């Protein structure tokens, strides 16, 4: 599970890195926000998200040790990124979401989400320091009952004071699908 999450973040930071090259001032502000948010924990994240390391070390080529990846063994907890890493991921999301650049995270098929993913979502959604952030999650309500872990997670998020808005969509008519596909 952590491989999927870190791969998605790595892709995101790869795109962000490419776009940031044109605006060094904006990139520097982002780097400062990320560093302020994750501080000394950056070594652990840089080790598992190579494009984040590229973004954070851009311009520091003369000092490669300034952001080393020493001391964090990602193989130690295969299949579980651990509480500290979840915390760092939440702080990273908080650093990315800013008034000048709001962040939207969309995750599909939450009915298949594992406990780690649901926990990270819950932590992000209930963190009082995260602003300018919108989470959109999709799931098949026909596959999610009262005993499903997603239902429990959504209830926990609501019980902690976060608004959860549910929009139920019906099936798409065959003619609509044909119209979409034919365009």
JOVEN-V160915 format. One record per residue. N is the residue number from 1. NEAR is the number of other ideal C-beta (glycine too) atoms within 12 Angstrom. D_FIRST is the distance of its C-alpha to the first C-alpha in whole Angstrom. Layout:
N&NEAR&D_FIRST / N&NEAR&D_FIRST
This chain:
1&23&0 / 2&32&4 / 3&20&5 / 4&20&5 / 5&35&7 / 6&31&9 / 7&17&10 / 8&25&11 / 9&33&13 / 10&26&14 / 11&18&16 / 12&25&17 / 13&34&19 / 14&21&20 / 15&17&22 / 16&31&23 / 17&27&24 / 18&17&26 / 19&18&28 / 20&27&29 / 21&17&31 / 22&11&34 / 23&16&34 / 24&15&34 / 25&13&35 / 26&19&32 / 27&26&29 / 28&18&31 / 29&20&31 / 30&31&27 / 31&33&27 / 32&18&29 / 33&29&27 / 34&37&23 / 35&27&25 / 36&19&27 / 37&29&24 / 38&31&22 / 39&18&25 / 40&19&24 / 41&31&20 / 42&32&21 / 43&29&20 / 44&35&17 / 45&42&16 / 46&37&18 / 47&27&17 / 48&34&13 / 49&39&14 / 50&23&18 / 51&27&19 / 52&40&19 / 53&30&21 / 54&25&23 / 55&40&24 / 56&37&25 / 57&28&27 / 58&24&29 / 59&19&32 / 60&19&32 / 61&11&32 / 62&9&35 / 63&10&33 / 64&15&30 / 65&12&30 / 66&20&30 / 67&31&26 / 68&19&25 / 69&24&22 / 70&15&23 / 71&14&22 / 72&24&18 / 73&15&17 / 74&25&13 / 75&13&13 / 76&17&15 / 77&19&11 / 78&13&9 / 79&16&6 / 80&22&7 / 81&36&9 / 82&23&12 / 83&16&14 / 84&21&16 / 85&34&13 / 86&31&12 / 87&25&16 / 88&37&16 / 89&39&14 / 90&34&16 / 91&31&19 / 92&45&18 / 93&38&18 / 94&27&21 / 95&37&23 / 96&33&22 / 97&28&23 / 98&22&27 / 99&11&30 / 100&15&31 / 101&21&28 / 102&16&26 / 103&26&22 / 104&16&21 / 105&30&17 / 106&16&17 / 107&25&14 / 108&15&15 / 109&17&14 / 110&28&13 / 111&24&14 / 112&21&11 / 113&30&9 / 114&23&7 / 115&21&9 / 116&28&7 / 117&33&7 / 118&32&11 / 119&31&12 / 120&38&11 / 121&37&13 / 122&31&16 / 123&32&16 / 124&37&17 / 125&32&19 / 126&25&21 / 127&28&22 / 128&14&26 / 129&20&26 / 130&28&23 / 131&19&26 / 132&19&26 / 133&29&23 / 134&20&22 / 135&30&19 / 136&19&19 / 137&32&17 / 138&22&18 / 139&28&18 / 140&18&20 / 141&21&22 / 142&12&24 / 143&16&20 / 144&26&20 / 145&14&23 / 146&11&24 / 147&9&22 / 148&22&18 / 149&26&16 / 150&34&16 / 151&23&20 / 152&20&19 / 153&34&17 / 154&31&20 / 155&20&23 / 156&21&21 / 157&27&21 / 158&18&25 / 159&15&26 / 160&18&25 / 161&12&28 / 162&24&25 / 163&14&27 / 164&23&25 / 165&13&26 / 166&18&26 / 167&11&27 / 168&12&27 / 169&12&28 / 170&9&30 / 171&11&29 / 172&12&31 / 173&10&34 / 174&10&35 / 175&10&37 / 176&14&35 / 177&12&32 / 178&11&35 / 179&11&36 / 180&11&33 / 181&10&32 / 182&8&36 / 183&7&36
